[in-house]
Amino acid sequence: MWEKIVQFFNPLMTRNNKICLKLQGGLGNQMFQYAAAKNISLLTNTPLVLDISSFSDDPLSRKYRLSIFKIGEKIEKKPGIENDFKYRYNDDTSINFDAKFFNTRKNTYLSGYFQNEQYFSRISETIKNIFSFSSEVHKDFKKLHSLILNSESVCILFRRCDYTAIPKYKSFHETCNADYYYTAIKKILQCIPHPIFFCFSDDPQWVEDNINIRHPMHIIDWKNLSPEDADYTQLYLISCCKHHILANSSFAWWGAWLSPHTKQQIYVPSLWYRQPEYQHINPSLKTWNKIDVDLYGHDNYSTLGNL
């Protein structure tokens, strides 16, 4: 994963005293990447630079989204900036935690996903402060926000679009099936009095068409918001919920992790990744409740109406 690059024709390489992070993917991915790099920046007392050039040709048209937070680092858009750095740490092809990451020094270009709290647990309070929200919520969601804060609110997150429509992602991330949600909701009903369910999804119309629970339920429809407002509003409202039933999604992970509720019940799928070689890896915290997932379980979501 470590590579020392020798290019004598580039004088910047020998005097660069920064660490540069390649940002890629959606907001949840970007948050993991930034948190890990921020930890290294503080450990080495080295300025951090954010390379956002990958979004110029992202296959899913994703954009830099960390601008919704209090990010103070310099932004770089120049293609090929990685060539200005003497060292490279590349973790794009691995999802295992790598303790060698902490050997990062100045003059390094970082690339990876870093989806494990161990990469930044030392500075968790700093990260929570950076990824904090204002008390304001979009005007269209003020009533829902108030209801979430003043009830036994339960977030249910359904990840659909790219996991079901794009073969590359479908083969890597299994969509949580009806069996998982049935079990998680049943456990919530056993321990939480008078819950109100708030459904978040990248496909709210699918939730409207397929999910029916015999308890108070609200679907968060963000389609009329700008992409930036949609990211901010959903993540903020997820974090405000008192309990969580998560999909295997980095966006969902951050919503639960940022929640200030110390007594929350969090349910996650035992399988985060589909491939057999990765099924032992799960970024969930030890205090979160894992529910066994059968990759071949049924998708008859009408059974949720029996709860």
Buried (B, 14 or more C-beta within 10 A) or exposed (E): BEEEBEEEEBEEBEEBEBBBBBBBBBBBBBBBBBBBBBBBBBEBEBEBBBBBBBBEEEEEEBBBBBEBBEBEBEBBEEEEBBBBBBBBBBBEEEBEBBEEBBEBEBBBBBBBBBBBBBBBEEBEEBBBEBBEBEEEBBEEBEEBBEBBEEBBBBBBBBBBEBBEEBEEBBEBBBBBBBBBBBBBBEBBBEEBEEBBBBBBBBBBEBBEEBBBBEEBBBBBBBEEBEEEBBBBBBBBBBBBBBBBBBBBBBBBBBBBBBBEBEEBBBBBBBBBBBEEEBBEBBBBEEEBBBBEBEEEBEEEBEEBEEB
